[in-house]
């Protein structure tokens, strides 16, 4: 038995560290004002309500999209048109080149490496990323067909390209990149998978690296999102407002250093909050979603 402290002495007690909020708890906290509709007319009053349905339908959504991307996006005049849905690729490329220069200005003098997520045929890699980096570009896409097309499309620059077939919702970078580019890709992922993807990508950034996002933007200011469902459109697709996307970025533990609107897109530059990327706190039994 140790000596009992005198009554006048203060006993130091260990500080009890609060448990980190789970992802479900943070969704309820940050997503109270996120509301929208789907193409059947169903209304969603909060982010938690949306996440619940997406979780229930996730496998169905992704299976339909996998088939749609193989069969349903053909008939365009050019390969570039196949990727973006119209023949305005050159205008998009010019904006992307200018936006990337702003994204790395003052932070990255000579970017060495880049990652193209949802790369498709390599349209962005060829016109935007390869000219911007001194080293290599890694292309990730779930479709073997598009990656094989990309190898032909990028044949002259093949020695500077690496190709990885992987679903983005499960992808984890095995090396670090100065630039990570994600364009017209998050719209095909559920909100929860967007959060996990961005969190995983942040772990693959160099100390001065940036993540660049370009995604379709909601045209209705009164709504945070519009969701297309397989029953109506033949695919799963999300159009998110900047407010909605900002919540997902925050949930992933990233900070926004720049955001601007261009054409029908919202365009983002993201960086890590700190050098060490914290783990996402998993949901416990009380998810409440």
SETOR-973677 format. One record per residue (C-alpha): residue number from 1; residue in three letters; z, x, y. Coordinates in pm, 1 decimal. Example, Ala and Ser with C-alpha at 12.3 -4.5 7.8 and 13.67 -1.06 7.14 Angstrom:
2
num	residuo	pz	px	py
1	ALA	780.0	1230.0	-450.0 .
2	SER	714.0	1367.0	-106.0 .
This chain:
289
num	residuo	pz	px	py
1	UNK	0.0	0.0	0.0 .
2	UNK	-91.6	138.9	338.1 .
3	UNK	134.6	143.9	636.1 .
4	UNK	133.6	-190.0	818.2 .
5	UNK	20.4	-168.3	1181.7 .
6	UNK	273.4	-229.7	1453.8 .
7	UNK	235.4	-572.3	1608.7 .
8	UNK	131.4	-420.1	1938.9 .
9	UNK	-147.1	-225.6	1775.8 .
10	UNK	-497.2	-375.5	1764.6 .
11	UNK	-658.6	-380.9	1426.6 .
12	UNK	-1027.3	-297.7	1437.2 .
13	UNK	-1227.4	-540.6	1230.4 .
14	UNK	-1581.5	-469.9	1115.9 .
15	UNK	-1843.1	-654.7	1315.0 .
16	UNK	-2018.4	-925.7	1116.9 .
17	UNK	-2392.9	-894.2	1164.7 .
18	UNK	-2567.2	-1230.5	1195.5 .
19	UNK	-2821.9	-1301.6	926.8 .
20	UNK	-3179.8	-1285.6	1056.7 .
21	UNK	-3344.7	-1620.8	1100.1 .
22	UNK	-3579.9	-1710.0	816.8 .
23	UNK	-3946.2	-1776.0	882.8 .
24	UNK	-3890.6	-2148.8	831.8 .
25	UNK	-3608.7	-2152.4	1086.7 .
26	UNK	-3822.0	-1969.7	1342.7 .
27	UNK	-4113.2	-2206.6	1282.5 .
28	UNK	-3887.0	-2501.6	1362.7 .
29	UNK	-3755.5	-2323.5	1671.5 .
30	UNK	-4085.2	-2202.6	1816.9 .
31	UNK	-4312.5	-2479.6	1694.2 .
32	UNK	-4145.8	-2791.0	1832.6 .
33	UNK	-4412.7	-2831.0	2101.7 .
34	UNK	-4709.8	-2746.0	1880.9 .
35	UNK	-4894.7	-3065.8	1793.4 .
36	UNK	-5245.9	-3162.7	1694.7 .
37	UNK	-5475.5	-3366.1	1473.2 .
38	UNK	-5706.5	-3327.5	1176.0 .
39	UNK	-6054.0	-3469.0	1124.6 .
40	UNK	-5918.6	-3777.4	945.2 .
41	UNK	-5723.1	-3875.2	1256.1 .
42	UNK	-5382.5	-3776.9	1119.5 .
43	UNK	-5144.4	-3656.2	1390.3 .
44	UNK	-4896.3	-3370.6	1352.4 .
45	UNK	-4596.7	-3372.7	1584.5 .
46	UNK	-4473.7	-3018.6	1516.1 .
47	UNK	-4569.0	-2688.8	1357.4 .
48	UNK	-4332.9	-2754.9	1065.8 .
49	UNK	-4521.7	-3073.4	980.3 .
50	UNK	-4852.1	-2885.6	980.4 .
51	UNK	-4712.3	-2603.8	765.9 .
52	UNK	-4582.8	-2853.0	511.7 .
53	UNK	-4924.9	-3009.0	454.7 .
54	UNK	-5104.3	-2673.8	457.7 .
55	UNK	-4862.7	-2542.7	198.0 .
56	UNK	-4930.9	-2840.6	-26.3 .
57	UNK	-5309.8	-2813.9	10.3 .
58	UNK	-5345.8	-2435.1	38.2 .
59	UNK	-5505.2	-2363.8	-301.3 .
60	UNK	-5749.2	-2652.8	-262.2 .
61	UNK	-5846.1	-2542.9	88.9 .
62	UNK	-5917.7	-2186.1	-17.9 .
63	UNK	-6113.4	-2282.3	-328.9 .
64	UNK	-6340.7	-2509.5	-126.4 .
65	UNK	-6389.9	-2241.8	139.5 .
66	UNK	-6477.9	-1978.4	-118.9 .
67	UNK	-6763.0	-2194.7	-245.2 .
68	UNK	-6868.1	-2297.8	105.9 .
69	UNK	-6906.6	-1940.7	224.9 .
70	UNK	-7129.4	-1855.6	-70.7 .
71	UNK	-7353.1	-2164.5	-55.3 .
72	UNK	-7309.7	-2345.2	272.9 .
73	UNK	-7378.4	-2092.7	545.7 .
74	UNK	-7742.8	-2012.8	489.0 .
75	UNK	-8067.0	-2110.6	655.5 .
76	UNK	-8015.7	-1907.2	973.9 .
77	UNK	-8295.7	-1703.3	1128.4 .
78	UNK	-8103.2	-1375.8	1099.0 .
79	UNK	-7813.8	-1226.0	905.2 .
80	UNK	-7619.5	-1208.8	1231.8 .
81	UNK	-7679.7	-1579.9	1281.7 .
82	UNK	-7548.0	-1646.3	933.7 .
83	UNK	-7222.2	-1476.2	1028.5 .
84	UNK	-7155.3	-1654.0	1357.4 .
85	UNK	-7331.5	-1985.8	1299.7 .
86	UNK	-7595.0	-1949.5	1573.4 .
87	UNK	-7829.8	-1691.0	1720.2 .
88	UNK	-7603.8	-1575.8	2007.6 .
89	UNK	-7487.8	-1257.2	1835.3 .
90	UNK	-7607.6	-1021.2	2108.4 .
91	UNK	-7406.0	-1196.4	2379.8 .
92	UNK	-7098.2	-1178.7	2158.8 .
93	UNK	-7159.1	-810.1	2085.5 .
94	UNK	-7183.0	-726.7	2455.9 .
95	UNK	-6856.0	-903.7	2528.4 .
96	UNK	-6685.9	-738.5	2230.3 .
97	UNK	-6793.2	-392.8	2342.0 .
98	UNK	-6658.9	-453.3	2693.3 .
99	UNK	-6339.7	-614.2	2563.2 .
100	UNK	-6270.2	-325.5	2326.1 .
101	UNK	-6306.8	-72.8	2607.1 .
102	UNK	-6040.5	-261.8	2800.9 .
103	UNK	-5821.9	-289.1	2491.2 .
104	UNK	-5801.4	86.6	2432.0 .
105	UNK	-5815.7	204.8	2793.6 .
106	UNK	-5517.7	422.7	2876.4 .
107	UNK	-5385.8	408.9	2519.2 .
108	UNK	-5651.4	558.5	2294.5 .
109	UNK	-5874.7	833.5	2435.7 .
110	UNK	-6066.4	899.2	2115.0 .
111	UNK	-6010.6	629.0	1853.1 .
112	UNK	-6072.4	775.2	1511.5 .
113	UNK	-6060.6	488.6	1263.9 .
114	UNK	-6110.2	112.1	1257.8 .
115	UNK	-6058.6	-179.7	1022.0 .
116	UNK	-6288.3	-483.2	1022.4 .
117	UNK	-6110.8	-785.4	869.1 .
118	UNK	-6334.0	-1060.3	732.1 .
119	UNK	-6621.0	-822.4	793.6 .
120	UNK	-6898.3	-1025.9	633.6 .
121	UNK	-7224.8	-832.1	655.2 .
122	UNK	-7073.9	-577.9	896.6 .
123	UNK	-7212.7	-720.8	1219.6 .
124	UNK	-6912.0	-614.6	1428.6 .
125	UNK	-6877.3	-284.9	1242.7 .
126	UNK	-7234.5	-186.2	1320.3 .
127	UNK	-7255.3	-290.3	1684.3 .
128	UNK	-6896.6	-253.5	1807.7 .
129	UNK	-6667.4	-45.1	1588.8 .
130	UNK	-6883.5	242.4	1463.2 .
131	UNK	-6996.4	332.7	1818.8 .
132	UNK	-6632.7	320.1	1935.8 .
133	UNK	-6467.9	549.4	1678.4 .
134	UNK	-6522.4	913.4	1588.2 .
135	UNK	-6439.6	861.7	1221.1 .
136	UNK	-6478.9	582.5	969.6 .
137	UNK	-6462.6	203.5	956.5 .
138	UNK	-6314.0	11.5	663.8 .
139	UNK	-6464.4	-330.6	596.2 .
140	UNK	-6258.3	-593.5	411.4 .
141	UNK	-6403.3	-921.0	287.6 .
142	UNK	-6332.0	-1154.5	-3.4 .
143	UNK	-6701.7	-1203.4	-85.1 .
144	UNK	-6872.8	-954.4	-312.8 .
145	UNK	-7204.1	-1097.5	-198.8 .
146	UNK	-7142.5	-1026.5	168.5 .
147	UNK	-7010.8	-677.4	99.2 .
148	UNK	-7322.3	-592.7	-101.8 .
149	UNK	-7530.3	-720.9	188.1 .
150	UNK	-7318.8	-513.5	426.2 .
151	UNK	-7392.0	-194.3	231.7 .
152	UNK	-7763.3	-252.4	286.0 .
153	UNK	-7716.8	-364.9	646.2 .
154	UNK	-7516.0	-49.8	724.2 .
155	UNK	-7721.5	181.6	506.9 .
156	UNK	-7782.1	439.5	781.6 .
157	UNK	-7409.9	458.8	857.3 .
158	UNK	-7290.8	424.4	496.3 .
159	UNK	-7123.3	766.0	496.6 .
160	UNK	-6883.4	641.4	766.7 .
161	UNK	-6796.4	311.5	596.7 .
162	UNK	-6553.0	208.0	325.8 .
163	UNK	-6582.4	-131.9	157.4 .
164	UNK	-6291.0	-329.5	12.2 .
165	UNK	-6321.8	-665.8	-161.8 .
166	UNK	-5995.2	-851.6	-108.8 .
167	UNK	-5869.5	-1186.2	11.4 .
168	UNK	-5715.4	-1140.1	353.5 .
169	UNK	-5409.8	-1351.3	271.3 .
170	UNK	-5312.0	-1083.3	16.0 .
171	UNK	-5449.5	-773.7	189.7 .
172	UNK	-5216.4	-487.4	283.3 .
173	UNK	-5362.1	-174.9	447.8 .
174	UNK	-5309.9	142.9	247.0 .
175	UNK	-5379.2	367.6	548.1 .
176	UNK	-5342.1	357.2	926.8 .
177	UNK	-5602.6	256.7	1183.3 .
178	UNK	-5641.9	299.1	1559.0 .
179	UNK	-5832.2	-30.3	1590.9 .
180	UNK	-5797.4	-339.9	1374.1 .
181	UNK	-6057.1	-608.1	1450.7 .
182	UNK	-6015.0	-973.5	1343.1 .
183	UNK	-6283.7	-1216.2	1460.5 .
184	UNK	-6355.6	-1576.8	1359.0 .
185	UNK	-6145.3	-1519.6	1050.6 .
186	UNK	-5796.1	-1657.5	1115.0 .
187	UNK	-5950.2	-2002.0	1145.1 .
188	UNK	-6002.1	-2004.3	767.4 .
189	UNK	-5638.3	-1920.3	690.6 .
190	UNK	-5333.2	-2143.8	691.0 .
191	UNK	-5081.9	-2075.6	966.6 .
192	UNK	-4835.2	-1912.7	729.3 .
193	UNK	-5103.0	-1680.1	592.3 .
194	UNK	-5205.6	-1588.5	947.0 .
195	UNK	-4847.2	-1480.4	1015.9 .
196	UNK	-4825.4	-1273.9	697.3 .
197	UNK	-5167.9	-1116.1	754.6 .
198	UNK	-5086.1	-1012.5	1111.8 .
199	UNK	-4751.5	-877.2	997.5 .
200	UNK	-4919.0	-674.3	720.6 .
201	UNK	-5184.9	-546.5	960.1 .
202	UNK	-4922.1	-431.5	1208.9 .
203	UNK	-4788.3	-197.7	940.4 .
204	UNK	-5136.4	-44.3	924.9 .
205	UNK	-5154.4	54.5	1291.8 .
206	UNK	-5123.6	408.6	1420.8 .
207	UNK	-4856.2	464.2	1686.1 .
208	UNK	-5102.8	384.8	1965.7 .
209	UNK	-5315.2	142.7	1766.0 .
210	UNK	-5420.9	-207.9	1869.1 .
211	UNK	-5516.9	-529.2	1694.1 .
212	UNK	-5801.6	-720.9	1858.4 .
213	UNK	-5843.7	-1093.2	1788.1 .
214	UNK	-6132.1	-1320.2	1882.1 .
215	UNK	-6091.2	-1681.1	1770.0 .
216	UNK	-6230.4	-2020.5	1861.4 .
217	UNK	-6033.1	-2194.7	2135.4 .
218	UNK	-5930.2	-2558.9	2164.0 .
219	UNK	-6130.0	-2745.1	2429.4 .
220	UNK	-5870.5	-3023.2	2462.2 .
221	UNK	-5575.3	-2907.4	2671.1 .
222	UNK	-5357.4	-3190.2	2538.1 .
223	UNK	-5370.8	-3058.2	2178.6 .
224	UNK	-5249.3	-2737.3	2017.2 .
225	UNK	-5489.8	-2747.4	1723.9 .
226	UNK	-5761.0	-2936.2	1539.8 .
227	UNK	-5789.6	-2900.0	1161.9 .
228	UNK	-6105.5	-2966.1	962.1 .
229	UNK	-6041.3	-3066.7	602.0 .
230	UNK	-6265.7	-3045.3	293.2 .
231	UNK	-6281.2	-3422.0	257.1 .
232	UNK	-6453.1	-3460.5	593.6 .
233	UNK	-6628.0	-3132.1	675.3 .
234	UNK	-6664.1	-2974.8	332.8 .
235	UNK	-6438.0	-2685.2	430.2 .
236	UNK	-6096.9	-2598.4	570.2 .
237	UNK	-6103.6	-2471.4	926.9 .
238	UNK	-5852.2	-2442.4	1213.4 .
239	UNK	-5921.4	-2437.9	1585.0 .
240	UNK	-5604.6	-2325.0	1763.0 .
241	UNK	-5508.0	-2323.0	2127.6 .
242	UNK	-5378.2	-2000.2	2286.5 .
243	UNK	-5030.2	-2156.8	2284.2 .
244	UNK	-5049.4	-2215.8	1909.1 .
245	UNK	-5191.6	-1871.5	1833.8 .
246	UNK	-4929.6	-1707.4	2053.9 .
247	UNK	-4654.4	-1863.4	1840.0 .
248	UNK	-4813.3	-1718.5	1523.9 .
249	UNK	-4835.7	-1376.8	1689.1 .
250	UNK	-4468.5	-1394.1	1782.7 .
251	UNK	-4370.4	-1502.5	1431.6 .
252	UNK	-4556.9	-1197.4	1298.6 .
253	UNK	-4349.0	-966.5	1519.9 .
254	UNK	-4630.8	-855.1	1750.5 .
255	UNK	-4658.2	-854.3	2128.0 .
256	UNK	-4953.7	-955.4	2342.0 .
257	UNK	-5069.1	-688.9	2587.1 .
258	UNK	-5375.7	-879.7	2708.2 .
259	UNK	-5537.2	-1219.8	2656.3 .
260	UNK	-5843.1	-1372.2	2813.9 .
261	UNK	-6075.0	-1667.2	2757.2 .
262	UNK	-6443.8	-1606.5	2700.8 .
263	UNK	-6706.1	-1867.9	2623.4 .
264	UNK	-6537.8	-2084.8	2355.6 .
265	UNK	-6298.7	-1811.7	2239.3 .
266	UNK	-5954.8	-1678.0	2312.8 .
267	UNK	-5947.5	-1297.1	2296.1 .
268	UNK	-5632.0	-1096.4	2234.6 .
269	UNK	-5501.7	-741.0	2231.9 .
270	UNK	-5186.5	-702.9	2021.0 .
271	UNK	-4947.9	-415.0	1960.9 .
272	UNK	-4632.5	-361.6	1757.3 .
273	UNK	-4299.4	-439.5	1919.4 .
274	UNK	-4161.8	-108.3	1788.8 .
275	UNK	-4267.4	184.8	1573.2 .
276	UNK	-4095.1	35.5	1269.2 .
277	UNK	-4231.1	-298.7	1152.1 .
278	UNK	-3940.0	-523.6	1043.7 .
279	UNK	-3966.2	-728.3	728.1 .
280	UNK	-4025.8	-1100.7	761.1 .
281	UNK	-3704.5	-1273.2	657.7 .
282	UNK	-3792.2	-1486.9	354.2 .
283	UNK	-3699.2	-1851.8	345.0 .
284	UNK	-3389.9	-1947.8	153.7 .
285	UNK	-3321.9	-2275.9	-23.9 .
286	UNK	-3293.8	-2457.2	309.0 .
287	UNK	-3648.5	-2414.1	435.1 .
288	UNK	-3669.0	-2751.0	599.8 .
289	UNK	-4043.4	-2740.0	645.5 .
